[in-house]
Amino acid sequence: MNAIHLSPLAAAILVACPPAQDASQRLASAVVILQCGATDLVVNQPLLEAIAAEPACHDGLRAALGDAMQRVNSVAIQLPAPHAAGTFQLHLTAQLSMRGPWTGQQQDAAVDAIFAHLQRRLGMLLYEEPKQQLQGRRDELERRHAELLAERDALLARGAAASRHVEALRQQQTALAQQLLAGRIEVATEESGVEQIERLRKEYIERRDQLTSQVAKQDAEQDALHAKLEELEARLATASSGRNGKPDDPAAPGDARELARMLADQRAAWQAFRRTSGAAAAALTDVDHMLTVTLEQLPVSTLSTQRARARLQCLETEQKRVAEQLAQAEDERAAAARSEAEAERLGIDLTVCKTLLIEVQGKLARLQPVRYELLHQR
């Protein structure tokens, strides 16, 4: 039921009772002018008849008149003529069977009882019940508005959170892609370094083997030259003493000179060979040193390569995990998009609910109690 707007103003003009034809029949009547605002419940003749016929109205008459009243023959509330909007002229009439005289006080008491019942019932119908209904409707709309608002905010927050999650995972995926590229470059660099060191190691080992073989050959040649030199020195010493190793074998002077020449040539060859063999030995030393350095670098480079590969594997695993999370987050984002559409629908419901709430609050603000004033006239 919508709000009832009342501009309460009532004036009652009591009209003197005409003389009853039956000695026990008494008549009490009055005119009530009722003014109220526009309401959903319009004051009409069937409503007034129903109010007049209620047992509570008769009970009020009995209570007001006491034992002097025998019975209530009829109570009528008429609405004979329309007035300005919100203004009603009501005619109250009661036919009673009474004992004894019919006094003015009894007439006033009868009119007051009917008027009190009318006032109570119209006040309930035109103010109290509409007020309770409007307050209940207002509370219901406020509760529904709060529920819709909370639900819409939750849906929007869910969509925003899903969007932020997707964006964060995409940024993480981009960062991982960059790290993976750097990791692959690092692995390729380390592997190239290991290959280079391995190639150098093989070259140095091959060079060392060659130089070792060359030095061994030179050592054998050196031993042969040294033995030849010692032999010539011995022969020259023998030739110089005039003997050839035996006391009865005289040495010829020409042989001594030939031996001296051969010894000088052998010594020159010995010196030249020593210079050549020294260069090979020095080269072998250098190769051994470089091989040692290369072998020392190989484990370090291999370890670095293993670390780079392990890091790359971790990055690839992390990228796979982030890709799975991103796929799941995008599914959640799609579901959140549907939730946002639902939030838009809830926004429409919120607007409707707010409109209804404003309407109800406006009716409550305009709702005023009905006031009555009764003027007795006999």
C-alpha positions in Angstrom: 0.0 0.0 0.0 1.4 3.4 -0.9 1.7 6.3 1.5 -1.4 8.2 2.6 -1.2 11.9 2.6 -3.4 13.6 5.1 -4.1 17.2 5.9 -5.9 16.5 9.0 -8.7 18.9 10.0 -12.1 17.8 11.3 -15.0 19.8 12.4 -18.2 18.2 13.6 -21.5 19.9 13.9 -24.0 18.2 16.1 -27.6 18.4 14.8 -30.5 18.3 17.2 -32.4 15.0 17.2 -35.9 15.1 15.8 -38.5 13.8 18.1 -38.9 10.0 17.9 -42.3 8.6 17.2 -42.0 5.6 19.5 -41.5 6.5 23.1 -38.6 4.1 23.5 -36.9 5.0 20.2 -34.3 7.6 20.4 -32.3 9.3 17.6 -28.8 10.8 17.8 -27.2 12.3 14.8 -24.3 14.6 13.8 -22.4 15.9 10.8 -18.7 15.5 10.7 -16.5 17.4 8.3 -13.3 15.3 7.6 -10.3 16.7 5.7 -7.3 14.5 4.8 -4.7 14.2 2.2 -4.8 11.9 -0.8 -4.5 8.3 0.3 -4.5 4.9 -1.3 -7.6 4.1 0.7 -10.3 6.4 -0.4 -13.1 7.3 2.1 -16.2 5.8 0.6 -19.7 4.7 1.6 -19.1 1.0 1.8 -16.1 1.6 4.1 -18.1 3.9 6.4 -21.0 1.3 6.5 -18.5 -1.4 7.5 -17.1 0.8 10.3 -20.5 1.6 11.6 -21.5 -2.1 11.6 -18.6 -3.2 13.6 -19.5 -4.7 17.0 -16.9 -2.4 18.7 -19.1 0.6 17.7 -22.2 -1.0 19.4 -20.1 -1.9 22.4 -18.9 1.7 22.7 -22.5 2.9 22.8 -23.5 0.4 25.5 -20.5 1.4 27.5 -21.3 5.1 27.1 -25.1 4.9 27.8 -25.1 2.1 30.4 -28.3 0.3 31.5 -30.5 3.0 30.2 -30.0 1.7 26.7 -32.0 -1.4 25.8 -30.5 -2.1 22.3 -28.9 -0.5 19.3 -31.4 -0.5 16.4 -29.0 0.9 13.8 -25.9 3.0 13.4 -25.3 4.7 10.0 -22.5 6.9 8.6 -23.6 8.5 5.4 -21.5 10.3 2.8 -24.1 12.3 0.9 -22.2 14.9 -0.9 -18.6 15.3 -2.3 -16.5 18.3 -1.4 -13.1 19.6 -2.3 -10.3 17.1 -2.7 -9.5 15.5 0.6 -12.6 16.9 2.3 -15.6 14.6 3.3 -18.9 15.4 5.0 -20.0 12.5 7.1 -23.5 12.1 8.6 -23.6 10.1 11.8 -27.0 8.6 12.8 -27.9 6.2 15.6 -31.3 4.8 16.4 -31.4 3.4 20.0 -34.0 1.9 22.3 -33.8 3.7 25.6 -35.4 3.6 29.0 -36.5 6.8 30.5 -36.0 10.4 29.2 -33.6 11.2 26.4 -31.3 13.9 27.7 -28.8 16.1 26.0 -26.0 14.5 27.9 -27.1 11.0 26.6 -27.2 12.4 23.1 -23.7 13.8 23.4 -22.5 10.5 24.9 -24.0 8.5 22.0 -22.4 10.9 19.4 -19.1 10.8 21.2 -19.0 7.0 21.3 -19.7 6.7 17.6 -17.2 9.5 16.8 -14.5 7.9 19.0 -15.0 4.6 17.2 -14.9 6.4 13.8 -11.8 8.3 14.9 -10.0 5.2 16.1 -10.8 3.2 13.0 -10.1 5.9 10.4 -6.9 6.8 12.3 -5.8 3.2 12.1 -6.8 2.8 8.4 -5.6 6.2 7.2 -2.5 6.6 9.3 -1.3 3.8 11.6 -1.5 0.9 9.3 -0.1 2.8 6.3 2.7 4.1 8.5 3.6 0.5 9.6 3.4 -0.8 6.1 5.5 2.0 4.7 8.1 1.6 7.5 8.2 -2.2 6.8 8.5 -1.5 3.1 11.2 1.1 3.7 13.2 -1.3 6.0 12.8 -4.1 3.4 14.0 -1.8 0.6 16.9 -0.6 2.6 17.9 -4.1 3.4 17.6 -5.2 -0.2 19.5 -2.1 -1.3 22.3 -2.9 1.1 22.4 -6.5 -0.1 22.4 -5.5 -3.8 25.1 -3.0 -3.2 27.3 -5.4 -1.3 26.7 -8.1 -4.0 27.6 -5.7 -6.8 30.7 -4.4 -5.0 31.8 -8.0 -4.4 31.4 -8.8 -8.1 33.2 -5.7 -9.2 36.0 -6.3 -6.7 36.3 -9.9 -8.0 36.6 -8.6 -11.6 39.2 -6.0 -10.6 41.2 -8.5 -8.6 41.1 -11.0 -11.5 42.3 -8.3 -13.9 45.1 -7.3 -11.5 46.1 -10.9 -11.1 46.2 -11.5 -14.9 48.2 -8.3 -15.4 50.7 -9.3 -12.7 51.2 -12.7 -14.2 51.7 -11.2 -17.7 54.3 -8.9 -16.3 56.0 -11.8 -14.6 55.8 -13.9 -17.8 57.5 -11.0 -19.7 60.2 -10.7 -17.1 60.8 -14.5 -17.2 61.0 -14.4 -21.0 63.8 -11.8 -20.7 65.5 -13.8 -18.0 65.2 -16.9 -20.2 66.8 -15.2 -23.1 69.6 -14.0 -20.9 70.0 -17.5 -19.5 70.1 -19.1 -22.9 72.8 -16.6 -24.0 74.7 -17.3 -20.8 74.5 -21.1 -21.4 75.6 -20.7 -25.0 78.5 -18.5 -23.9 79.6 -21.0 -21.2 79.3 -24.0 -23.5 81.3 -22.1 -26.2 83.9 -21.4 -23.5 84.1 -25.0 -22.5 84.4 -26.1 -26.1 87.2 -23.6 -26.6 89.0 -24.8 -23.5 88.5 -28.4 -24.5 89.9 -27.6 -28.0 92.9 -25.9 -26.5 93.4 -28.8 -24.1 93.5 -31.2 -27.0 95.8 -28.9 -29.0 98.2 -28.5 -26.0 98.2 -32.2 -25.3 98.9 -32.9 -29.0 101.6 -30.2 -29.0 103.1 -31.6 -25.8 103.2 -35.1 -27.2 105.0 -33.8 -30.3 107.5 -31.8 -28.2 108.0 -34.6 -25.8 108.8 -37.0 -28.7 111.0 -34.3 -30.2 112.9 -33.7 -26.9 113.3 -37.5 -26.4 114.7 -37.8 -29.9 117.0 -34.8 -29.3 118.1 -36.4 -26.0 119.0 -39.6 -27.9 120.9 -37.6 -30.5 122.5 -35.6 -27.7 123.7 -38.8 -26.0 125.1 -40.0 -29.3 126.9 -36.8 -29.9 128.2 -36.7 -26.4 129.5 -40.3 -26.8 131.1 -39.4 -30.1 132.7 -36.4 -28.6 134.1 -38.4 -25.7 135.4 -41.0 -28.1 137.2 -38.3 -30.2 138.6 -36.7 -27.1 139.9 -40.1 -26.0 141.4 -40.8 -29.4 143.0 -37.4 -29.6 144.5 -37.8 -26.1 145.9 -41.1 -27.2 147.3 -39.6 -30.5 148.9 -36.7 -28.7 150.8 -39.1 -26.3 152.2 -40.9 -29.4 150.3 -44.1 -28.7 147.2 -45.7 -30.0 146.3 -47.4 -26.8 149.2 -50.0 -27.0 152.8 -49.4 -26.2 154.1 -51.0 -29.4 151.6 -49.0 -31.7 153.1 -45.6 -32.5 150.6 -42.9 -33.6 151.0 -41.1 -36.8 151.2 -37.3 -36.5 148.7 -36.9 -39.3 146.0 -38.8 -37.4 146.3 -36.4 -34.5 145.7 -33.4 -36.6 142.7 -35.1 -38.2 141.3 -36.1 -34.8 141.7 -32.5 -33.6 139.8 -31.2 -36.6 137.0 -33.8 -36.1 136.9 -33.0 -32.4 136.5 -29.3 -33.2 133.7 -30.0 -35.7 132.0 -32.3 -33.2 132.2 -29.7 -30.5 130.6 -27.1 -32.8 127.9 -29.6 -33.7 127.4 -30.3 -30.0 126.9 -26.5 -29.3 124.5 -26.1 -32.2 122.5 -29.1 -31.1 122.3 -27.9 -27.5 120.9 -24.6 -28.7 118.3 -26.4 -30.8 117.3 -28.9 -28.1 117.1 -26.0 -25.6 114.5 -24.3 -27.7 112.4 -27.5 -27.9 112.7 -28.0 -24.1 111.6 -24.4 -23.5 108.7 -24.8 -25.9 107.7 -28.0 -24.0 107.8 -26.1 -20.7 105.6 -23.4 -22.1 103.1 -26.0 -23.5 103.1 -27.8 -20.1 102.3 -24.5 -18.4 99.5 -23.6 -20.8 98.1 -27.1 -20.5 98.1 -26.7 -16.7 96.3 -23.4 -16.9 93.8 -24.8 -19.4 93.1 -27.8 -17.2 92.7 -25.5 -14.2 90.1 -23.4 -16.2 88.2 -26.4 -17.5 86.5 -27.4 -14.1 85.6 -23.8 -13.4 84.1 -23.2 -16.8 82.3 -26.6 -16.6 80.9 -25.7 -13.2 79.8 -22.3 -14.6 78.1 -24.1 -17.5 76.3 -26.5 -15.2 75.1 -23.6 -13.0 73.9 -21.7 -16.1 72.0 -24.8 -17.3 70.5 -25.3 -13.9 69.4 -21.7 -13.7 68.0 -22.0 -17.2 66.1 -25.1 -16.2 64.7 -23.4 -13.2 63.6 -20.5 -15.3 61.9 -22.8 -17.8 60.1 -24.6 -15.0 59.0 -21.2 -13.5 57.9 -20.1 -16.9 55.7 -23.2 -17.3 54.2 -22.7 -13.9 53.5 -19.0 -14.6 51.9 -20.0 -18.0 49.6 -22.5 -16.2 48.7 -19.8 -13.6 48.1 -17.3 -16.3 45.8 -19.7 -18.2 43.9 -20.3 -14.9 43.8 -16.6 -14.1 42.5 -15.8 -17.6 39.7 -18.3 -17.1 38.9 -16.6 -13.8 39.0 -13.3 -15.6 36.5 -14.5 -18.1 34.2 -15.7 -15.3 34.7 -12.3 -13.6 33.7 -10.6 -16.9 30.4 -12.5 -16.6 30.2 -11.4 -13.0 30.7 -7.8 -14.1 27.8 -8.2 -16.5 25.8 -9.5 -13.6 27.0 -6.5 -11.6 25.6 -4.2 -14.3 22.2 -5.9 -14.0 22.4 -5.5 -10.2 23.1 -1.8 -10.9 19.8 -1.5 -12.7 18.1 -3.3 -9.8 19.9 -0.9 -7.4 18.5 2.1 -9.3 15.0 0.7 -9.2 15.3 -0.2 -5.5 16.7 3.3 -4.7 13.8 4.9 -6.6 11.3 2.9 -4.7 13.0 3.6 -1.5 13.0 7.4 -2.2 9.3 7.1 -3.0 8.5 5.3 0.2 10.6 7.7 2.3 8.8 10.6 0.6 5.5 9.2 1.5 6.6 8.6 5.1 7.8 12.1 5.3 4.4 13.4 4.1 2.4 11.0 6.2 0.6 12.8 9.1 -1.8 11.6 11.7 -5.5 12.3 11.4 -6.8 14.8 14.0 -10.4 15.2 14.9 -12.5 17.9 16.5 -16.2 17.4 17.4 -18.5 20.3 18.1 -21.6 19.3 20.0 -24.9 21.0 19.1 -28.3 20.3 20.5 
